[in-house]
């Protein structure tokens, strides 16, 4: 499988057609919803992220979202940044919950854990090690696999700014082997990814430019990966957030109930146990 991308299919017109929505999701493993989220709520989260970068000394006072650039993602105190971004105000806003409930067809629970991303351009440099290789969130998160990942851009994305690419229909083959990938590291540890030979010729990568207010929601076993920010003239920022959503009636595991800032400190539980190679039964 090569990195030649086709576009996501806009599923927004299907939101009020339960049967068609479920049919598309079952077949393709994702739903791309254009402009489904409140743009002002998304804008507020972006401004909060900017506020954090300024307060922590990575952007100059007076910087705007239009002029923002930082030297390095890795130089930023990721835990401290979470104090600035009130992402639950977006995820759990009544208007957002209406979207989640249309996606699931039932009441939902939004994970307490959110990942925030603020990636400057790496044009002309080696691919950053903090990006993620092809993987399935269901490998890292459990024990139940009925959650869906929700990924939203806080600033407009493009093919050069990057984002998340999904492998169309790849969820249908279920869980796959994940092996250590030395080129991709998190918290100093190599993360696991899916070997290229695990993919078939029919599993095409999808990636489209997105706007604030757009969201892509995908299956726990959807194979996906980061697309690097290589933007130039101008060099833009990739700013995004992602969380997981599950039926409200389902079991709530460690990652569902534990904020990112707490789980990142515990190498023996949840996602961190898989990254550090010390898996436990605590998921």
C-alpha positions in Angstrom: 0.0 0.0 0.0 1.5 3.4 -1.0 0.8 6.8 0.4 -1.5 7.8 -2.5 -4.6 9.3 -1.0 -8.3 9.4 -2.0 -10.7 11.7 -0.3 -12.9 11.0 2.6 -16.6 10.7 1.6 -18.7 13.4 3.3 -21.3 11.5 5.3 -23.1 14.6 6.7 -26.1 14.1 4.5 -26.6 10.7 6.1 -26.9 11.9 9.7 -30.7 11.8 9.6 -30.8 8.4 7.9 -30.0 5.8 10.5 -30.0 2.8 8.1 -27.8 4.6 5.5 -25.4 5.9 8.1 -24.9 2.5 9.7 -24.5 0.9 6.3 -21.7 3.3 5.3 -20.0 2.9 8.6 -20.2 -0.9 8.6 -18.7 -1.0 5.1 -16.0 1.7 5.3 -15.3 2.0 9.1 -15.5 5.8 9.3 -17.8 8.7 9.1 -16.6 12.1 7.9 -18.9 14.9 9.0 -18.3 18.3 7.4 -19.2 21.3 9.6 -21.1 19.1 12.1 -19.5 20.7 15.2 -20.1 24.2 16.5 -17.3 26.3 14.9 -17.2 28.8 17.8 -16.6 26.0 20.3 -13.8 24.7 18.1 -12.3 28.2 17.7 -12.4 28.6 21.5 -10.3 25.4 21.9 -7.8 26.7 19.3 -7.5 30.0 21.1 -6.9 28.2 24.4 -4.2 26.1 22.8 -2.6 29.3 21.6 -2.9 30.8 25.0 -1.0 27.8 26.5 1.8 28.1 23.9 2.2 31.8 24.7 2.1 31.3 28.4 4.7 28.5 28.3 7.0 30.6 26.3 6.8 28.8 22.9 5.0 31.7 21.1 5.5 35.4 21.5 2.9 37.6 23.2 0.5 39.0 20.6 0.8 35.9 18.3 -2.5 35.1 16.6 -3.8 31.8 15.2 -3.0 33.2 11.8 0.6 33.9 12.6 1.3 31.1 15.1 4.5 29.0 14.7 6.6 27.2 17.2 10.1 25.7 17.1 9.3 22.2 18.3 6.3 20.1 19.5 8.6 18.0 21.7 10.0 21.1 23.5 6.5 21.9 24.9 5.5 20.6 28.3 2.6 18.4 27.1 1.1 17.9 30.6 1.1 21.6 31.3 -0.7 22.3 28.0 -3.6 20.3 29.2 -4.3 23.0 31.8 -5.1 25.5 29.1 -7.3 23.5 26.7 -10.8 23.0 28.1 -11.6 20.3 25.5 -14.5 18.8 27.6 -16.4 22.0 26.9 -16.4 21.0 23.2 -16.8 17.2 23.6 -19.6 17.4 26.1 -21.5 20.4 24.8 -25.2 19.6 24.2 -24.8 20.4 20.5 -21.8 18.0 20.2 -23.6 15.3 22.1 -26.4 15.5 19.5 -23.9 14.7 16.9 -22.4 11.7 18.8 -25.9 10.4 19.5 -26.8 10.6 15.8 -23.5 8.7 15.0 -24.2 5.9 17.5 -28.0 5.9 17.5 -28.0 5.9 21.3 -26.8 7.8 24.4 -23.0 8.0 24.6 -20.1 8.5 27.0 -17.1 10.6 26.0 -13.7 9.4 27.3 -12.0 11.5 29.9 -8.8 11.2 28.0 -8.0 13.6 25.1 -4.9 14.0 23.1 -4.0 17.5 21.9 -1.6 18.1 19.0 0.3 21.3 17.9 2.7 20.3 15.2 4.9 22.9 13.4 6.1 22.3 9.9 8.9 19.7 9.6 9.6 20.6 5.9 13.2 19.8 5.0 13.8 17.8 8.2 13.4 14.1 9.0 9.9 12.8 9.7 9.2 13.6 13.4 9.4 10.5 15.7 6.3 11.6 17.7 4.0 10.9 14.7 2.1 7.6 14.8 2.7 4.7 12.4 -0.2 2.7 10.9 -2.0 1.3 13.9 -5.4 0.5 15.4 -6.6 2.3 18.5 -8.2 -1.0 19.6 -4.7 -2.4 20.1 -4.0 0.2 22.7 -7.4 0.8 24.2 -9.8 -1.7 25.8 -11.1 -3.9 27.2 -14.3 -3.3 25.1 -13.8 -2.3 21.5 -17.1 -0.6 20.8 -15.6 2.9 21.1 -15.0 5.1 18.2 -12.2 7.7 17.8 -13.2 11.3 17.1 -10.6 13.5 15.4 -11.1 17.2 14.9 -8.9 19.9 13.4 -8.6 23.2 15.3 -7.1 25.0 12.3 -7.7 24.3 8.6 -5.7 21.3 7.4 -4.3 20.6 3.9 -2.4 17.8 2.2 0.8 19.7 3.2 -0.2 20.5 6.8 -1.2 16.9 7.3 -3.7 15.2 9.7 -5.0 11.6 10.0 -5.2 9.1 7.1 -7.5 6.0 7.4 -7.4 2.8 5.5 -10.8 2.4 3.9 -12.6 -0.7 5.1 -9.6 -2.0 7.1 -11.6 -2.5 10.2 -13.4 -5.5 8.7 -10.4 -7.7 9.2 -10.4 -7.2 13.0 -7.3 -6.8 15.2 -3.9 -7.0 13.6 -0.3 -7.7 14.7 1.5 -4.6 16.0 5.3 -4.7 16.0 7.9 -2.3 17.5 8.6 0.6 15.2 11.9 2.3 16.2 11.3 5.4 14.0 8.2 6.3 16.0 8.7 7.0 19.7 6.5 8.2 22.5 7.8 9.2 26.0 11.2 7.8 24.9 9.7 4.4 24.0 9.3 2.9 20.5 5.6 2.5 19.7 4.0 -0.4 17.9 2.7 -0.2 14.4 1.2 -2.6 11.8 3.7 -4.1 9.2 3.0 -3.1 5.6 2.5 -6.8 4.7 -0.6 -6.8 6.9 -2.4 -4.8 4.2 -4.3 -5.8 1.1 -4.3 -4.0 -2.2 -8.0 -3.0 -1.6 -7.2 -1.1 1.6 -6.7 2.4 0.2 -5.6 5.3 2.4 -8.0 8.2 2.6 -7.1 11.8 3.6 -8.9 15.1 2.9 -8.2 18.7 3.9 -10.5 19.6 6.8 -11.9 22.8 8.3 -12.6 23.6 12.0 -16.1 22.2 12.7 -15.4 19.0 10.7 -14.9 15.7 12.4 -13.9 12.2 11.4 -15.1 9.3 13.5 -13.7 5.8 13.0 -13.8 2.3 14.2 -11.6 0.9 17.0 -10.0 -1.5 14.4 -9.7 1.1 11.6 -6.0 1.2 10.5 -4.8 4.8 10.5 -1.7 7.0 10.8 -0.4 10.5 11.0 0.4 12.5 7.9 3.3 14.9 8.6 3.2 18.6 8.4 5.5 19.6 5.6 3.9 22.9 4.7 6.0 25.8 3.3 5.3 29.3 2.0 3.6 29.7 4.4 4.5 27.1 6.9 1.3 26.4 8.9 0.5 24.7 12.2 -1.3 21.5 12.5 -3.5 21.8 15.6 -6.0 19.1 16.4 -7.6 17.1 19.2 -8.8 13.5 19.4 -10.8 11.5 21.9 -12.9 8.4 22.0 -16.7 8.0 22.4 -18.6 4.9 23.3 -22.2 3.8 24.1 -23.2 5.0 27.5 -24.3 1.5 28.4 -20.9 -0.1 27.8 -18.1 -0.9 30.2 -15.8 2.0 31.0 -12.2 1.0 31.2 -9.1 2.8 32.6 -8.6 4.9 29.5 -12.2 5.9 29.3 -12.2 7.1 32.9 -8.7 8.6 33.3 -7.7 12.0 32.1 -4.7 11.9 29.7 -2.5 13.9 32.2 -3.0 11.1 34.8 -2.7 8.1 32.5 0.5 9.5 30.9 2.2 9.3 34.3 1.5 5.7 34.9 3.6 3.4 32.7 1.9 0.2 34.0 -1.7 1.0 32.9 -3.8 1.7 29.9 -2.2 3.0 26.7 1.1 3.6 28.5 1.5 -0.1 29.4 1.4 -1.0 25.7 3.9 1.7 24.8 6.3 0.7 27.5 6.0 -3.0 26.8 4.6 -3.8 30.2 1.0 -4.7 29.4 -1.4 -5.4 32.3 -5.0 -6.3 32.6 -5.9 -2.7 33.4 -7.4 -1.2 30.3 
